[in-house]
Structure formats: C-alpha cells, structure tokens
Amino acid sequence: LEAFSLIDEDVGMPVENPVQQCFQKGLTVRATGHTILQSGERSVDVHFTAAPIGDSSKGYRGAVLVIRDMNEERELQRDLAWHASRDDLTGLFNRREFRHRVTHAIHDAIHHNAEYALMFMDLDQFKVLNDSCGHAFGDQVLKQVGDLLHNCLRSSDTLARLGGDEFGVLL
C-alpha cells in the first residue's frame, strides 16, 4: 500500500524512492527540482532530504526522510516574480519587463528575420486632469486606458505602463 508518491514536476514522472536512493549511494539525497507530493486527490509542493542511518560496512539500520511543505514559499516566489514584472496600479507589464521583451524582439528580428512593431503612447493633458480631478481619478483613468488598450491587442502582443501616463506596445 502506497501512502503517497513524489512526482518530479519538471518532467511529470515519479521520483525514485529517496530512501532507496540514499541506501544505494550511501549518501544524503535531496530533491533536485520541483517536487510534488501526491496523496489521493491532494497535491503539495515539497522539498525532501533522505539520509541513511548507520554505514554501509555494517549495513544501514534505517533512514531519515524529511519532507518540507514548500507551498507558501513557492507561492511567495510566484508573487515576487509577478510583482517584479508588473505595474502595481494597472497590472500591466512594467518598464523593466517591457525593456526585456523589446531586447528579445530585437534579437529575434536580427537572428530570425522576425518582424515587430513598437508603439509609444503618452496621454495628452493628463497632468491637467490629474491636478484638477485628483490622483485617485487619474489612477482610474490610467486603469481604464490600460484595460481598453489590452482588449484591443492579441495575446502575443505586449502592453506596458512605462510610468506616469506613458504606455508602450510591442506588436
């Protein structure tokens, strides 16, 4: 009867039994990639370490298997990665991510003859609107403009808020 199984998320295959691995190698064995612990319908991101108890000349008396729940840590990593590439106000890509994608597009155009179009947009008189109606209203306008632009683009296009009232589009 198997209580749980360990799956290598990167390749989608079961992980070799870590306790058997540590006995065979005579060493401590650690997870090398993203590992999922599956038990019935439940899946949890985990990291594991297995270490033999005893030594190979006298035989192993057992092993210690430590499995650590990584769900919160991996969720935090995903959140940090998302926030590193996104504008906090609009949720669109930020200047840093846009620059990265434009650099990639230039490389792609040079080496693979790909074609791209680059647009830069600035909202005229936005400062007047922001000063007269308030920053909260200006923020709402920026969000709505971002939504309108996003709805006009293909999923393969990149839309970014570059700062203030400036937007960039990579087609």
Secondary structure, DSSP 8 states (H G I E B T S, - for coil): --S-EEEETTTTEE---HHHHHHHHTS-EE--S-EEEEETTEEEEEEEEEEEEEETTTEEEEEEEEEEE-HHHHHHHHHHHHHHHB-TTT-SB-HHHHHHHHHHHHHHHHHH-----EEEEE-TTHHHHHHHH-HHHHHHHHHHHHHHHHHHS-TTSEEEEEETTEEEEE-
